[in-house]
Amino acid sequence: MAFNPKDAVDAARDIATNAVEKASDIVENAGDILRGDISGGVSGIVHNSIDIATHAAGRAKEVLTGAKYEVDEE
């Protein structure tokens, strides 16, 4: 399958949207840390950061290989 610039732009938009949504969760986790829940806050930040990276890598793979990428949503 050939590289499609429109798919790349759509993927970039999707990655950015996902990152912004997860960033708001990270801010909430930082608030948890400030309120004293260090363990829960750090755990949430790590989890959301990994979700951002996993989603971005999957979408990039989809654009480059043409294979459909699916994420198991919790």
VENURGI-V745041 format. One line per field, one symbol per residue. ss: DSSP state (2 for helix, 1 for strand, 0 for the rest). phi: phi as a letter, one per 40 degrees, with the letter a starting at -180 (. if undefined). burial: + if it has 24 or more other ideal C-beta (glycine too) atoms within 12 Angstrom, else -. A space follows every 10 residues. Layout:
ss=???
phi=???
burial=???
//
This chain:
ss=0000222222 2222222222 2222222222 2222000222 2222222222 2222222222 2222200000 0000
phi=.ccbdccccc cccccccccc cccccccccc ccccchcccc ccdcccdccc cccccccccc ccccbgccbb bccc
burial=---------- +--++--+-- -+--++--+- ---------- ---++--+-- ++--++-++- -++------- ----
//
